Amino acid sequence: MLSMFSCKNEEEKKANSFIPKEIKEVIIEESLTDSTLNVRAFQIFEDGTLTFAGANNTYGMLEPNGERWLFSKQDYDSLKLEFRAVGKTTLDFFMMSVGSPALVFKTGDSGKMELVYKEDHEKAFYDSMAFGMIKKALLLVIQQTIV
């Protein structure tokens, strides 16, 4: 049995409803050509900074003005990390690896990524994340387990 209900009045429902917009033009500009870069996930911050993570331990960002790309590698032991999910709060960028060990890194106060979560289980496989309760940066993840 499925039961759904809402406590909002009609005015609140209208204020929070989706309003479709017509897109008349899309302009695609080539910003970076790199045959070895494999981006799997990205986030855009409020200031326009684009952050990304991907294959081969790679993550980075494009500055808001679009003029400079910054790249880095996140090492952990001797593992070849594949990042497939990223997330953000108002202050931090997070990236999560797939497979075991499942690792979540976040921007640290030192300017380097810090390991904030590790799950070392043979069936661990995470491939997306979202955030709630931003003040406490509670990480919510969707786990996919291969049986």
C-alpha positions in Angstrom: 0.0 0.0 0.0 1.3 3.4 -0.9 0.1 6.5 0.8 1.1 10.1 -0.1 0.0 13.4 1.4 1.1 17.0 1.6 0.7 19.6 4.3 1.2 22.6 1.9 -1.7 24.8 1.0 -2.4 25.6 -2.7 -0.5 28.9 -2.6 2.7 27.2 -1.3 2.4 24.4 -3.9 2.2 27.0 -6.7 5.2 29.0 -5.3 7.3 25.8 -5.3 6.1 24.2 -8.5 8.3 23.7 -11.6 8.0 26.4 -14.3 9.3 25.2 -17.7 11.4 27.6 -19.7 11.9 27.7 -23.4 15.5 27.3 -24.4 16.0 29.1 -27.7 19.7 28.7 -28.2 22.6 26.6 -26.9 26.1 27.7 -27.6 28.9 25.1 -27.3 32.4 26.3 -27.1 35.5 24.1 -26.9 37.4 25.0 -23.8 39.8 22.0 -23.5 40.9 19.3 -25.7 42.7 16.4 -24.0 42.5 12.9 -25.3 43.5 11.3 -22.0 41.1 13.2 -19.7 38.1 11.1 -18.7 35.7 13.2 -16.7 32.9 11.1 -15.0 31.2 13.7 -12.8 31.1 17.5 -12.4 29.5 20.2 -10.2 29.1 23.9 -10.7 29.5 26.2 -7.7 27.4 29.4 -7.2 30.4 31.5 -8.3 30.5 29.6 -11.6 33.5 27.4 -10.8 33.2 24.0 -12.5 34.7 21.1 -10.5 35.2 17.6 -11.8 36.6 14.2 -11.1 37.2 11.2 -13.2 39.4 8.3 -14.2 43.0 7.7 -13.4 43.0 9.5 -10.0 42.2 12.8 -11.7 40.2 15.8 -10.5 40.2 19.5 -11.0 38.4 22.7 -11.8 37.7 25.4 -14.4 37.9 28.9 -12.9 34.7 31.0 -13.2 36.1 33.2 -15.9 36.7 30.1 -18.0 40.3 31.0 -18.7 42.3 28.5 -16.6 41.9 24.8 -16.0 43.5 23.3 -12.8 44.3 19.5 -12.7 45.4 17.3 -9.9 45.8 13.6 -9.0 44.5 12.1 -5.8 46.7 9.2 -4.7 45.7 6.6 -2.1 48.2 3.8 -1.5 49.0 2.5 -4.9 45.4 2.3 -6.1 44.2 3.4 -9.5 41.2 5.5 -8.4 38.1 5.9 -10.5 35.9 8.8 -9.4 32.3 8.6 -10.6 30.5 10.9 -8.2 31.0 14.4 -6.9 29.0 16.7 -4.6 29.3 20.1 -3.0 28.2 22.1 -0.1 28.5 25.8 0.1 32.1 25.4 1.3 33.5 22.1 0.1 33.9 19.9 -2.9 33.5 16.1 -2.4 34.5 13.2 -4.7 33.8 9.5 -4.3 35.5 6.5 -5.8 33.8 3.4 -7.1 34.8 -0.1 -6.1 36.5 -1.3 -3.0 37.8 0.4 -1.0 35.1 3.0 -1.5 36.7 6.4 -0.6 35.2 9.9 -0.2 37.5 12.9 -0.3 36.7 16.5 0.5 38.6 19.8 0.1 40.6 20.4 3.2 41.7 23.5 5.0 45.3 22.9 3.8 44.2 23.1 0.2 44.6 19.4 -0.4 41.9 16.8 -0.5 41.3 14.9 2.7 39.9 11.4 3.1 36.7 11.6 5.1 35.1 8.2 4.5 36.4 4.7 3.7 34.5 1.4 3.3 36.7 -1.6 2.7 34.1 -4.3 1.7 34.5 -6.5 -1.3 31.0 -5.7 -2.6 31.2 -1.9 -2.0 30.3 0.1 -5.0 29.1 3.7 -4.8 28.2 5.7 -7.8 26.3 8.8 -6.7 25.9 11.1 -3.8 23.7 14.0 -2.6 23.7 16.3 0.4 21.2 17.2 3.0 21.4 19.2 6.2 24.1 21.4 4.6 25.0 23.1 8.0 26.3 19.8 9.2 27.4 18.5 5.8 25.6 15.2 6.2 26.6 13.0 3.3 23.9 10.9 1.8 24.9 8.2 -0.6 23.2 5.7 -2.9 25.0 2.4 -2.7 24.9 -0.1 -5.4 26.0 -3.6 -4.4 26.9 -6.2 -6.9 25.5 -9.5 -5.7 
